[in-house]
Amino acid sequence: MLETKRQELIQAAFDKAMARYAPTLNAHGGGAELVSIDPSGVTLRVLGACNGCAMSAFTFQLGIEKMLRDAEPELIKEVRYVH
């Protein structure tokens, strides 16, 4: 698969996940950003109040990350987080 097409599919999956979770994250002063896409996976940035929040692991891993992996399981091997 062409890398550009792969990136487009992953970006679309992230956008769909954010459409679902951004209102909740924003309401609590937080957010998420897709930082990079590389052959091994993606890097997400934890923003604002989500950084250090006890519930952020739940929201990111069982919410956003799960939606990414479910949408494109063969394209995403690893999800990394940066703050």
N, C-alpha and C positions, 0 to 999 in steps of 0.2 A: 504494500500500500504506500502510496506517496506520502511523504512526511507532512506536506501541507494539508492533505485530506485528513490525515490522522489528527493533526492539530485542530482542524475545523470541527471534527466530531467531538473531541474532548472539550473544546470551548463551548460547543452547543450543550453538552451534558452539564458543564459547570453552570452555564446560564440558566438552565432548567432547574438545577438544584438551588441556585440563588433566588430564582423567582419564588421558590417555595420557602426558603429559610431566611432571606434578607429582611423581610418585615419583622420577624422575631428578633434577629440579631440587632437590627437598627433600633428597635424599641428599647433594647437594653444597652444601647451605646456602643455596640460592637459591629463587627462585619468580617468579611472574608474577601480575599483577592487571589486570583489565579496568577501566580508569579512566573512560573515557567512550565514548559512541557518539554520533556526530553525522552530519549528512547526507553529509559527505565521507568518513567512515570511522570508525576506532576508534583509541583511544589505549591502549597497554599500558604498565604500569609494570614495570620490571626490578627485582627485589627481591634483597636479600641478596648472597650471593657471586656471583650472576649478573652483578651490576653490575661491569663491568671484566674479566670472564672472557673469555678469547680464544674459547672455544667458545660463548659465549652468542649471538653473531650467528648461528652455524650452527643452534643449537637454536631460537632465536626465529624467524628468517626462513625456514628450510627445514623447520621443524617446526610450531610454533604458528601462525605467519602463513599458511603454506601450507594448513594444515587449515582455517583461517578462510576463506581465499579459495576453496578448493575447495568448501566447504560452502555458501557464500553468495556466489558470484562477482558477482552483479548488485547486491548490497547493500554490498559493501566495496570502495571505490575506493582507499583509502589506509589504511596502518597506520603509526601513529606510536609512538615509544618515548620514555618519560621515565624518569629514574632517581631 
